Amino acid sequence: MQFPFGLLFSQSFEANEVGEEKMDQLNSGGVRVGVIEHKAYARVGLLGNPSDVYYGRTISFSLANFWASVKLEPSDDLVIKPHPVHDLVQFQSLHHLMNRLQNEGYYGGVRLVMAICKVFFKYCKDNKIDLHKGNFTLSYDTNIPRQTGLSGSSAIVCAALDCLLDFYKVRHLVKVEIRPNLILNAEKELGIVAGLQDRVAQVYGGLVHMDFRKEHMDELGHGIYKPMDIDLLPPLYLIYAENPSDSGKVHSTVRQRWLDGDEFIISSMKEVAQMAAEGQAAILEKNYSKLAELMNHNFDLRRRMFGDDVLGALNIEMVEVARRVGAASKFTGSGGAVIAFCPNGPSQVELLEDACRKAGFSIEPVKIGPSRLTDIDAKTMSR
């Protein structure tokens, strides 16, 4: 087997210039390949979250309002190109640096791209998947708002993985159901704590019901994922704060309480998971009043389990703004953004938009991303 990463996996801060003519020539591995670019969308957890990390069920969809894109260009050396904004290393002053760290944190996307390269390489090696010797330059861009619970990090990783699958022509050898695990493993390399739900929605695209029951996870190593028709959903609205710095910062004890056998947490998490099962039926039947009821109940249970200090005052206010005009609302993820549904139609939407503007929140109609699965992907899926 031939693996290119062993000696050449390194970070470079200057990408090689690769002209269009070179794109159509043989790369250093003797493989004819051009520029590859993939886009992965943000994610909304519609029902059942956060039960995905507690052997539960969820329904999520890809959010086409925002996305991350990754471009792969053949090059002589393996280069991970930093983003000029998100991987900033040059500042106007110490004050500029401090403001940047307080608002954005220490990390951009370079570490995410490097991590998926490592995890992809190891998976191929462990599964005896041959990789050609060619090298590449990877660069990325994203417009997913930070700290909004829309899975911006995993979108970058997902798009990068797709580029690697196509560059090495191994898409048919890596099962679709396994790919969310690879994305999650890359994030675990960096100490990011998360579940599979976000990564499944971003790998599959569209609307997906996910069953993470323990028997599936133990037997298969992944859940059972069933795409649904996106046209079954009613109009939905995304609410988020432009500056979500007031989000909850108190560490949650829910995970430890669940591990310790806390009956309230265990029973509540099972109830949250059941909402995804009921929601699947409601969506298929277009029973939107039931969907609204489930969305509200999902958030209410989450609030009782985690507490207001963990959720954060700003996040709770986004939910309450929607509810004050009669809309159903819940978090899209762990906080930072809210998904809302107006069962009473356009007049209620106008009230919601006005309420959000007065509260200083952004609101926009949800655009649901299409399926990302190709014919090759479909052939790798379990029947």
Phi, psi and chi 1 to 4 in degrees:
 res  aa     phi    psi   chi1   chi2   chi3   chi4
   1 MET       -  151.5  -72.6 -174.5  -65.6      -
   2 GLN  -124.0  121.0  -63.0  171.9  -34.5      -
   3 PHE  -122.5  126.8  -64.5   99.7      -      -
   4 PRO   -81.1  -16.3   30.8  -35.2      -      -
   5 PHE   -81.0  -24.9  -67.0   98.9      -      -
   6 GLY   -51.9  -47.3      -      -      -      -
   7 LEU  -102.3  -22.3  -64.1  175.8      -      -
   8 LEU  -107.1   -2.1  -64.7  174.9      -      -
   9 PHE   -74.6  101.3  179.5   48.7      -      -
  10 SER  -152.6  161.8   60.4      -      -      -
  11 GLN   -98.9  134.7  178.6  179.3   -4.6      -
  12 SER  -127.7  144.7  169.8      -      -      -
  13 PHE  -100.7    8.9  -70.6   91.1      -      -
  14 GLU  -136.0  114.6  -59.5 -141.3   -0.9      -
  15 ALA   -73.8  146.5      -      -      -      -
  16 ASN   -67.6  143.6  -67.2  -13.5      -      -
  17 GLU   -80.9  117.7  -66.0  -64.1  -29.8      -
  18 VAL  -120.0  111.5 -175.5      -      -      -
  19 GLY   -78.0  167.4      -      -      -      -
  20 GLU   -61.1  -36.4  -73.0  -59.0  -38.0      -
  21 GLU   -61.2  -41.4  -62.5   81.8    2.7      -
  22 LYS   -68.2  -25.9 -167.7  169.0 -176.4  179.0
  23 MET   -60.2  -31.0  -69.4  -62.8   94.7      -
  24 ASP   -96.4    5.2  -65.5  -34.7      -      -
  25 GLN  -100.4  176.3  -62.1  175.0    1.2      -
  26 LEU   -72.9  137.2  -62.5 -179.4      -      -
  27 ASN   -81.8 -177.3   64.4   14.7      -      -
  28 SER   -64.9  -16.9   59.3      -      -      -
  29 GLY   -93.8    6.9      -      -      -      -
  30 GLY    78.0   17.7      -      -      -      -
  31 VAL  -111.1  130.4  176.8      -      -      -
  32 ARG   -81.9  116.7 -169.6  177.8  -59.4  -82.7
  33 VAL  -154.0  148.1   64.6      -      -      -
  34 GLY  -112.0 -164.9      -      -      -      -
  35 VAL   -68.3  136.0  174.6      -      -      -
  36 ILE  -119.0  132.2  -62.1  167.2      -      -
  37 GLU  -138.6  133.9 -173.1  164.3    6.4      -
  38 HIS  -131.1  149.1  -79.7  -74.4      -      -
  39 LYS  -120.4  135.4  178.1 -172.3  -71.1 -173.8
  40 ALA  -124.3  137.8      -      -      -      -
  41 TYR   -89.3  163.1  -64.3  109.7      -      -
  42 ALA   -63.2  174.1      -      -      -      -
  43 ARG  -133.0  143.1  178.2  -80.1  -60.4  126.8
  44 VAL  -122.1  125.7  167.7      -      -      -
  45 GLY   -84.4  111.4      -      -      -      -
  46 LEU   -84.6  -43.7 -178.3   61.3      -      -
  47 LEU  -148.8  148.1  -73.3  171.1      -      -
  48 GLY    92.7  -16.9      -      -      -      -
  49 ASN   -74.5  141.6   56.8  -47.1      -      -
  50 PRO  -102.8   38.4   37.6  -33.8      -      -
  51 SER   -75.3   -5.0   75.0      -      -      -
  52 ASP   -63.5  -27.2   57.0  -45.0      -      -
  53 VAL   -94.3    9.5  -68.4      -      -      -
  54 TYR  -128.7   34.4  -59.8   93.1      -      -
  55 TYR    58.1   40.7  -60.1  117.4      -      -
  56 GLY  -105.0 -150.0      -      -      -      -
  57 ARG  -137.6  151.3  -58.7 -174.0 -169.6 -161.1
  58 THR  -145.2  159.8   62.3      -      -      -
  59 ILE  -124.3  124.5  -63.0  175.8      -      -
  60 SER  -136.1  162.9  -60.0      -      -      -
  61 PHE  -143.1  156.5   60.6   81.9      -      -
  62 SER   -81.7  138.2   55.2      -      -      -
  63 LEU  -104.8  105.2  178.4   70.0      -      -
  64 ALA   -75.8   -4.9      -      -      -      -
  65 ASN   -62.0  -31.6  -57.5   58.1      -      -
  66 PHE  -136.9  150.8  -57.6  108.3      -      -
  67 TRP  -157.4  167.0   62.3   85.4      -      -
  68 ALA  -120.7  143.6      -      -      -      -
  69 SER  -126.5  145.5   62.0      -      -      -
  70 VAL  -128.8  134.5  174.3      -      -      -
  71 LYS  -115.1  134.2 -179.2 -173.1  -67.7 -175.1
  72 LEU  -117.5  124.4 -176.5  152.9      -      -
  73 GLU  -122.1  130.3  -57.1  174.5   77.0      -
  74 PRO   -57.7  139.9  -23.7   34.5      -      -
  75 SER  -153.2  165.9   55.1      -      -      -
  76 ASP   -68.4  -39.9  -67.3  -27.5      -      -
  77 ASP  -110.7  161.0  -65.6  -41.4      -      -
  78 LEU   -84.4  117.6 -161.3  159.7      -      -
  79 VAL  -125.3  130.9  179.8      -      -      -
  80 ILE  -106.5  110.6  -50.2  -63.4      -      -
  81 LYS   -90.2  123.7 -168.3  174.4 -179.8 -179.5
  82 PRO   -70.3  148.3   26.2  -33.5      -      -
  83 HIS   -78.1  138.8 -168.6  -82.1      -      -
  84 PRO   -66.9  -18.1   21.8  -32.4      -      -
  85 VAL  -109.8  -49.7  173.5      -      -      -
  86 HIS   -78.7  -18.1  -56.6  -58.7      -      -
  87 ASP  -117.5   39.6  -62.8  -67.4      -      -
  88 LEU   -61.8  131.3 -166.6   62.9      -      -
  89 VAL  -126.9    2.5  -67.7      -      -      -
  90 GLN  -122.5  130.0 -177.9  173.8  -24.3      -
  91 PHE  -129.6  157.2  -57.2   90.6      -      -
  92 GLN   -75.0  -27.9  -61.5  168.5    0.4      -
  93 SER  -167.3  172.2   65.5      -      -      -
  94 LEU   -63.5  -36.2 -175.1   59.4      -      -
  95 HIS   -62.4  -42.3 -175.2  -98.8      -      -
  96 HIS   -60.9  -44.4 -179.0 -155.7      -      -
  97 LEU   -60.1  -45.5  169.1   63.2      -      -
  98 MET   -63.2  -43.6  -69.4  -60.8  -63.8      -
  99 ASN   -61.5  -41.0  -78.0  -18.1      -      -
 100 ARG   -62.2  -46.2  170.4   60.8 -177.8 -122.0
 101 LEU   -66.7  -36.8  -65.9 -179.9      -      -
 102 GLN   -68.2  -36.6  -72.8  173.6   -8.0      -
 103 ASN   -89.7  -32.7  -66.8  -32.2      -      -
 104 GLU  -114.9  -16.3  -56.9  -73.4  -16.4      -
 105 GLY    82.3 -171.6      -      -      -      -
 106 TYR   -89.9  -15.5  -74.7   93.5      -      -
 107 TYR  -121.5  143.6  -58.3  110.7      -      -
 108 GLY  -108.7 -145.2      -      -      -      -
 109 GLY   -96.3  -13.7      -      -      -      -
 110 VAL   -56.2  -44.4  163.1      -      -      -
 111 ARG   -63.9  -33.9   62.5 -179.8 -171.4  138.8
 112 LEU   -66.8  -43.5  -63.2  165.9      -      -
 113 VAL   -66.1  -41.6  175.9      -      -      -
 114 MET   -62.9  -39.7  -65.8  178.7   74.5      -
 115 ALA   -65.4  -41.4      -      -      -      -
 116 ILE   -71.2  -31.0 -169.5   58.4      -      -
 117 CYS   -59.6  -45.0  -75.0      -      -      -
 118 LYS   -63.7  -48.0  176.2 -177.7  177.3 -178.5
 119 VAL   -66.1  -40.3  168.0      -      -      -
 120 PHE   -62.0  -46.7  170.8   78.1      -      -
 121 PHE   -59.3  -46.9  167.1   68.9      -      -
 122 LYS   -64.4  -40.9 -175.7  177.4 -174.0  -56.7
 123 TYR   -61.8  -44.8  177.3   83.4      -      -
 124 CYS   -64.2  -41.3  -70.1      -      -      -
 125 LYS   -63.4  -46.7 -177.6  176.9 -179.7 -179.4
 126 ASP   -64.2  -29.2  -69.0  -14.0      -      -
 127 ASN  -104.6   14.6  -70.7  -85.8      -      -
 128 LYS    55.0   43.2  -62.5 -179.2  171.1   52.7
 129 ILE   -98.0  116.2  -62.2  173.7      -      -
 130 ASP   -71.4  138.6  -70.0  -20.6      -      -
 131 LEU  -120.7  135.6  -57.9  177.8      -      -
 132 HIS   -71.4  172.5   63.4   71.8      -      -
 133 LYS   -86.2   -2.7  -70.4 -177.5  178.1  179.2
 134 GLY   -62.1  151.0      -      -      -      -
 135 ASN  -113.7  173.1  -76.7  -37.6      -      -
 136 PHE  -158.1  164.5   52.0   80.8      -      -
 137 THR  -112.9  127.1  -68.1      -      -      -
 138 LEU  -108.5  131.2  -82.7  173.6      -      -
 139 SER  -134.1  160.1   58.2      -      -      -
 140 TYR  -141.7  162.5   79.1   94.0      -      -
 141 ASP  -146.7  157.4 -161.8    5.2      -      -
 142 THR  -156.2  145.5 -179.3      -      -      -
 143 ASN  -120.6   14.5   65.4    1.1      -      -
 144 ILE   -73.9  121.9  -59.7  174.8      -      -
 145 PRO   -58.7  138.3  -20.2   31.7      -      -
 146 ARG   -74.0  149.6  -69.0  178.9   59.4   84.9
 147 GLN    59.1   33.3  -61.6  178.1  -13.0      -
 148 THR  -112.0    7.0   50.7      -      -      -
 149 GLY    66.4   30.1      -      -      -      -
 150 LEU  -108.7   13.3  -64.5  173.8      -      -
 151 SER    63.4   49.6  -61.4      -      -      -
 152 GLY   -66.8  -38.1      -      -      -      -
 153 SER   -66.0  -47.7  -66.4      -      -      -
 154 SER   -69.0  -24.0   56.4      -      -      -
 155 ALA   -64.6  -41.2      -      -      -      -
 156 ILE   -62.4  -45.5  -65.5  171.7      -      -
 157 VAL   -64.0  -42.0 -179.2      -      -      -
 158 CYS   -61.4  -46.6 -179.5      -      -      -
 159 ALA   -65.2  -38.1      -      -      -      -
 160 ALA   -65.7  -41.2      -      -      -      -
 161 LEU   -60.6  -42.4  174.8   59.8      -      -
 162 ASP   -60.3  -39.4  -91.1  -22.4      -      -
 163 CYS   -62.2  -42.7  -72.3      -      -      -
 164 LEU   -65.5  -41.3  -66.2  171.7      -      -
 165 LEU   -59.7  -40.4  -68.2  171.4      -      -
 166 ASP   -79.2  -37.5  -72.4  -16.8      -      -
 167 PHE   -61.5  -43.1  178.7   71.3      -      -
 168 TYR   -90.3   -0.2  -71.4  106.2      -      -
 169 LYS    55.2   48.2  -58.3 -175.3 -174.9  -56.5
 170 VAL  -123.4   16.3  -64.1      -      -      -
 171 ARG   -55.2  -36.9 -178.8  172.8  -71.3  -86.5
 172 HIS   -73.9  -10.2   62.8  -64.9      -      -
 173 LEU  -103.2   -6.2  -61.6  175.7      -      -
 174 VAL  -118.6  107.4 -178.3      -      -      -
 175 LYS   -57.8  141.7  -69.8  176.5   57.9  176.8
 176 VAL   -55.5  -42.6  170.2      -      -      -
 177 GLU   -63.2  -23.8  -69.4   97.5  -25.9      -
 178 ILE   -83.9  -26.3  -66.3  -62.9      -      -
 179 ARG   -60.0  -40.0  -65.3  176.2 -159.1  170.7
 180 PRO   -59.1  -34.1  -26.4   37.0      -      -
 181 ASN   -63.7  -40.0  -63.8   53.0      -      -
 182 LEU   -64.7  -41.8  -60.6 -178.5      -      -
 183 ILE   -63.3  -45.4  -64.0  168.3      -      -
 184 LEU   -63.2  -39.9 -176.3   59.0      -      -
 185 ASN   -63.7  -36.3  -71.9  -18.4      -      -
 186 ALA   -63.2  -41.4      -      -      -      -
 187 GLU   -70.8  -33.7  -66.7  176.9  -82.3      -
 188 LYS   -63.6  -31.9  -74.6 -178.9  177.1  177.5
 189 GLU   -56.0  -28.9  -73.7  -84.9  -28.9      -
 190 LEU  -101.9    6.9  -54.4  171.7      -      -
 191 GLY    81.3   13.5      -      -      -      -
 192 ILE   -80.5  124.7  -63.1  172.7      -      -
 193 VAL   -97.3  121.9  178.9      -      -      -
 194 ALA  -161.7 -179.9      -      -      -      -
 195 GLY  -119.6 -176.9      -      -      -      -
 196 LEU   -80.9  -21.1  -78.1  168.1      -      -
 197 GLN   -50.2  -51.9  169.7 -168.0 -140.7      -
 198 ASP   -60.2  -43.3  -55.7   -4.1      -      -
 199 ARG   -70.1  -34.9  -70.3   90.7 -160.5  145.2
 200 VAL   -63.5  -48.3  173.4      -      -      -
 201 ALA   -59.5  -36.9      -      -      -      -
 202 GLN   -79.5  -33.1  -70.1  170.6  -37.3      -
 203 VAL   -69.0  -46.6  165.6      -      -      -
 204 TYR   -79.4  -39.4  -79.5   68.8      -      -
 205 GLY    73.2  167.1      -      -      -      -
 206 GLY    71.7 -150.6      -      -      -      -
 207 LEU  -109.0  128.1  176.9   67.7      -      -
 208 VAL  -135.4  132.3 -171.3      -      -      -
 209 HIS   -93.5  132.8  175.5  -89.5      -      -
 210 MET  -125.8  130.8  -49.5  167.5 -157.5      -
 211 ASP  -115.8  109.8 -173.7  -18.2      -      -
 212 PHE  -105.2   25.9  -61.0  103.0      -      -
 213 ARG   -56.0  149.2  -81.8  178.9  -68.7 -177.4
 214 LYS   -57.6  -37.1 -167.8  173.1 -171.0  -58.3
 215 GLU   -64.0  -34.2   53.4  -95.8   37.2      -
 216 HIS   -70.8  -45.9  -59.1  -38.3      -      -
 217 MET   -63.7  -40.0  -60.2  -59.1  -66.4      -
 218 ASP   -70.1  -40.1  -71.4  -13.9      -      -
 219 GLU   -80.7  -41.6  179.6 -176.7   -8.5      -
 220 LEU  -103.7  -23.2  -55.4  172.2      -      -
 221 GLY    84.3    2.0      -      -      -      -
 222 HIS  -156.5  173.4   55.8   77.0      -      -
 223 GLY   -86.2 -175.5      -      -      -      -
 224 ILE  -102.6  119.0  -58.3  -65.6      -      -
 225 TYR  -114.7  123.1  -47.9  133.4      -      -
 226 LYS  -122.9  107.9  -61.3  -66.5 -175.3 -176.8
 227 PRO   -62.3  146.0  -23.7   34.9      -      -
 228 MET  -123.9  160.4  -58.6  174.9   65.5      -
 229 ASP   -71.1  120.5 -176.7   -5.5      -      -
 230 ILE   -66.8  -21.6   62.0  175.2      -      -
 231 ASP   -72.4   -7.8  -68.4  -27.8      -      -
 232 LEU   -76.6  -18.8  -67.8  170.4      -      -
 233 LEU   -81.5  145.6  -73.3  178.3      -      -
 234 PRO   -79.6  172.5   33.0  -37.1      -      -
 235 PRO   -60.4  132.8  -23.3   33.9      -      -
 236 LEU  -124.8  161.5  -60.7  168.6      -      -
 237 TYR  -133.5  140.5  -66.8   83.8      -      -
 238 LEU  -102.0  129.2 -179.8   73.2      -      -
 239 ILE  -118.9  131.9  -57.9  169.3      -      -
 240 TYR  -152.6  160.8   60.6   98.0      -      -
 241 ALA   -96.5  139.1      -      -      -      -
 242 GLU   -66.8  -32.4  -66.6  -69.8  -10.1      -
 243 ASN  -128.0   91.2 -179.7   12.2      -      -
 244 PRO   -85.6   28.9   32.3  -33.9      -      -
 245 SER   -67.3  -15.2   57.9      -      -      -
 246 ASP   -89.8   11.8 -172.0   36.9      -      -
 247 SER   -64.3  163.6  -61.6      -      -      -
 248 GLY   -58.8  134.7      -      -      -      -
 249 LYS  -121.1    1.7  -66.9 -177.7  170.9   62.6
 250 VAL   -84.1  132.2  177.6      -      -      -
 251 HIS   -66.7  134.7  179.1   69.8      -      -
 252 SER   -82.0  142.5  170.7      -      -      -
 253 THR  -103.9    6.1   61.0      -      -      -
 254 VAL   -60.5  -44.5  167.5      -      -      -
 255 ARG   -59.4  -46.3  179.3   69.5  179.9  176.9
 256 GLN   -66.4  -38.7 -170.0   57.3   51.6      -
 257 ARG   -64.0  -38.1  -70.2  169.6   64.1 -170.2
 258 TRP   -64.1  -44.7 -176.2   81.1      -      -
 259 LEU   -64.5  -32.0  -68.5  170.8      -      -
 260 ASP   -80.7   -2.1  -69.1  -18.1      -      -
 261 GLY    84.9   22.1      -      -      -      -
 262 ASP   -58.5  118.6 -174.6  -56.2      -      -
 263 GLU   -64.4  -37.8  -69.2 -175.2    7.3      -
 264 PHE   -63.9  -46.0  169.7   69.0      -      -
 265 ILE   -66.0  -44.1  -63.6  -62.1      -      -
 266 ILE   -63.2  -47.0  -70.4  174.2      -      -
 267 SER   -68.1  -38.0   62.9      -      -      -
 268 SER   -67.0  -40.1  -63.9      -      -      -
 269 MET   -67.8  -35.3 -153.9   60.6   74.8      -
 270 LYS   -64.3  -38.2  -73.8 -179.7  179.2  177.2
 271 GLU   -66.9  -38.8 -170.1  173.9   -7.4      -
 272 VAL   -61.6  -44.1  168.8      -      -      -
 273 ALA   -62.7  -38.8      -      -      -      -
 274 GLN   -62.5  -27.9 -178.2   59.3   26.1      -
 275 MET   -63.1  -32.2  -70.5  175.6 -158.8      -
 276 ALA   -68.4  -39.3      -      -      -      -
 277 ALA   -64.2  -45.3      -      -      -      -
 278 GLU   -67.2  -35.4  -65.8  179.5   27.4      -
 279 GLY   -66.8  -36.3      -      -      -      -
 280 GLN   -58.9  -45.7 -177.0 -177.6   33.9      -
 281 ALA   -65.5  -42.3      -      -      -      -
 282 ALA   -62.4  -41.0      -      -      -      -
 283 ILE   -67.4  -43.9  -68.5  168.9      -      -
 284 LEU   -61.5  -33.0  -69.8  172.9      -      -
 285 GLU   -90.1   -3.2  -63.2  166.2    2.3      -
 286 LYS    55.0   39.3  -66.5 -169.9  175.6 -178.2
 287 ASN   -88.6   82.0 -175.2  -12.6      -      -
 288 TYR   -75.3  -24.8  -61.6  139.5      -      -
 289 SER   -66.4  -37.5   60.2      -      -      -
 290 LYS   -66.8  -40.4  179.9   64.8  173.5  179.1
 291 LEU   -59.5  -44.5  175.8   62.8      -      -
 292 ALA   -61.1  -43.8      -      -      -      -
 293 GLU   -60.2  -43.5  174.8 -171.1  -39.6      -
 294 LEU   -67.4  -40.0  -68.9  168.4      -      -
 295 MET   -60.1  -46.5  -71.3  173.6   63.2      -
 296 ASN   -64.3  -43.3  -77.7  -28.5      -      -
 297 HIS   -66.6  -34.8 -168.5   32.7      -      -
 298 ASN   -58.3  -48.0 -163.5  152.0      -      -
 299 PHE   -67.3  -41.4  176.2   78.8      -      -
 300 ASP   -59.5  -40.9  -67.2  -18.0      -      -
 301 LEU   -66.8  -41.7  -93.2  179.5      -      -
 302 ARG   -60.2  -42.7 -176.0 -173.8 -164.0  118.5
 303 ARG   -62.8  -40.6 -172.9  172.7 -176.1  177.5
 304 ARG   -67.5  -36.5  -70.7 -154.8  -69.4  -90.2
 305 MET   -72.7  -44.1  -75.0 -170.4  -73.5      -
 306 PHE   -92.2  -31.6  -73.7   80.9      -      -
 307 GLY    87.9  153.7      -      -      -      -
 308 ASP   -66.0  -33.4  -72.2    4.5      -      -
 309 ASP   -64.3  -35.5  -71.7  -18.3      -      -
 310 VAL   -74.1  -43.9  171.1      -      -      -
 311 LEU   -68.7  -35.5  -60.5 -169.4      -      -
 312 GLY    92.4  139.2      -      -      -      -
 313 ALA   -62.4  -40.6      -      -      -      -
 314 LEU   -65.7  -41.6 -175.7   67.8      -      -
 315 ASN   -63.5  -43.2  -69.7  -32.1      -      -
 316 ILE   -64.0  -38.5  -66.8  171.0      -      -
 317 GLU   -63.9  -35.2  178.3   59.8   16.2      -
 318 MET   -61.7  -40.0  -81.4 -170.8  -80.7      -
 319 VAL   -66.6  -44.3  171.6      -      -      -
 320 GLU   -67.7  -35.7  -65.1  -64.2  -17.5      -
 321 VAL   -57.2  -43.3  161.9      -      -      -
 322 ALA   -67.7  -42.5      -      -      -      -
 323 ARG   -68.6  -28.0  -68.1 -166.0  177.0 -178.3
 324 ARG   -66.9  -19.5  -76.1 -163.0  -74.8  -90.3
 325 VAL  -105.2   13.0  -60.2      -      -      -
 326 GLY    86.8    7.3      -      -      -      -
 327 ALA   -82.5  149.3      -      -      -      -
 328 ALA   -80.2  143.6      -      -      -      -
 329 SER  -156.4  151.3   58.9      -      -      -
 330 LYS  -162.0  168.3   62.9  177.6  -67.7  -64.7
 331 PHE   -65.5  148.5  -73.9  174.9      -      -
 332 THR   -78.5  -25.2   61.1      -      -      -
 333 GLY  -153.4 -120.9      -      -      -      -
 334 SER   -92.2    1.0   58.2      -      -      -
 335 GLY   132.4  162.7      -      -      -      -
 336 GLY   107.9  -27.0      -      -      -      -
 337 ALA  -150.7  158.7      -      -      -      -
 338 VAL  -131.7  141.6  162.4      -      -      -
 339 ILE  -103.1  132.7 -172.0   72.3      -      -
 340 ALA  -128.8  148.9      -      -      -      -
 341 PHE  -131.9  129.7  167.9   47.3      -      -
 342 CYS  -105.5   95.5  -64.6      -      -      -
 343 PRO   -67.0  -18.6   21.3  -30.8      -      -
 344 ASN   -92.2    4.7  -64.5  -24.8      -      -
 345 GLY    89.3 -160.3      -      -      -      -
 346 PRO   -56.4  -38.4  -27.6   36.0      -      -
 347 SER   -63.4  -37.5   61.0      -      -      -
 348 GLN   -71.0  -35.0 -167.5  174.0   40.2      -
 349 VAL   -61.1  -42.4  171.6      -      -      -
 350 GLU   -62.0  -40.4  -70.5 -178.0   12.7      -
 351 LEU   -63.7  -40.5  -68.9  174.4      -      -
 352 LEU   -65.8  -43.8  177.7   59.8      -      -
 353 GLU   -62.6  -41.2  -70.5  173.1  -23.6      -
 354 ASP   -66.0  -42.5 -175.5   58.4      -      -
 355 ALA   -63.6  -39.7      -      -      -      -
 356 CYS   -66.9  -42.0  -74.3      -      -      -
 357 ARG   -60.8  -44.0  -81.2 -167.7  -66.0  -91.7
 358 LYS   -65.6  -31.2  -70.8  178.0  178.8  176.2
 359 ALA   -85.3   -6.8      -      -      -      -
 360 GLY    85.3   18.8      -      -      -      -
 361 PHE  -101.3  149.5  -60.9  137.8      -      -
 362 SER   -84.9  143.6  -63.5      -      -      -
 363 ILE  -141.5  138.9  178.6  170.6      -      -
 364 GLU  -152.2  151.5   53.9 -172.0  -88.2      -
 365 PRO   -62.9  142.0  -18.6   31.0      -      -
 366 VAL   -76.2  132.4  160.8      -      -      -
 367 LYS  -110.0  116.8  -58.5  172.7 -173.8  175.5
 368 ILE   -85.1  128.5  -59.1  175.8      -      -
 369 GLY   -69.4  148.8      -      -      -      -
 370 PRO   -76.7  170.6   30.9  -36.1      -      -
 371 SER   -58.6  141.1  170.5      -      -      -
 372 ARG  -101.3    2.1  -60.9 -179.3   70.6 -111.8
 373 LEU   -82.5  131.4  -57.8 -178.5      -      -
 374 THR   -91.9  173.8   66.5      -      -      -
 375 ASP   -60.9  -37.0  -69.3  -18.7      -      -
 376 ILE   -64.1  -43.1  -65.7  174.1      -      -
 377 ASP   -59.1  -44.9  -65.5  -30.8      -      -
 378 ALA   -59.6  -34.3      -      -      -      -
 379 LYS   -71.6  -19.0  -69.3  177.4 -178.9  177.6
 380 THR   -87.6  -11.2   74.4      -      -      -
 381 MET   -77.6  146.1  -65.5  169.2   64.6      -
 382 SER   -66.8  143.2  -58.8      -      -      -
 383 ARG   -92.2      -  -58.5  -58.6  178.9 -165.9
